[in-house]
Amino acid sequence: MAGTRGAKPRFANTRLGWFAVAVLWLFMGALIVWGKGGLLDYLQARAQIRALQAEVQSLEEGNAALKADIQRLRTHPEAYEAEARERLLMKRPGEVILYLPEGRLPREPVRGTSGVSGEGPSEGDARQTPPPNPPVPPKRP
């Protein structure tokens, strides 16, 4: 029985055995990288955490600004009045409020010339005339 004492298992000495171990290691490495909860999921979760932290920071800054506005409105009556006039369209007795359509500014008058004597206004100075008012339908008796 002296021959069995130092003998190694036959499977460990074959190329097939080493190939099986290498495939097993490759499979385990693939699971670590691409498997559920693997390296790619971890990196994606870290990116999501950074995005959420930036969003939280932005929301906290917005909350701080709103708290400052609340404090300003509580302590300064003129700021309170200005907000009411702008947001709620409130006015004082005797005031007239003019409403302008959104996106259109009042026309500015054409000023001067392009700087060259004898010429009229340049193309850059020309203003478009607004469309005429729509006709008013006649009143029915």
Steps between C-alpha positions, in 0.01 A plus 500: 500500500791724479400604146166663598641726764618795284266446209292793375148463370501427131250782415729779632783399269308514177461791266126455515508565873691825460270604219196436723652712778575783252143491364362507854714804583390677179135426581542637852675811366219559251246473781696751706503750212167443320291307752219635713656730758829484310753767419293661224195526727721648770639766265152583374371534858788733589419723201134506604598590857711792373210626286257474791742679732527785248119516478471507881756781515305698241171447685660604831626822339151564359347441845747742658408765240128446566554526875688828446209627287250405770705679763532808276122507438427467873733780604469755215149626421614664175630164374167342595314768304729462198438123489124551529505756219707281268361154564139574591468802270378715786490877463442807710181700462523729198783309330470360149684184402597449137541142383738424215484176304772256599807496281437844348664813621358845432624645174786739521494802272743502209787722599717693263689362207777254442759772547558576132366838397226501241381148573189398683486237770709191434354152483605438859300805615180409313223377726219276395160654527253306711210332324188715478228451756233253391178658378234548761170331408200733477266509800168330457193684621 
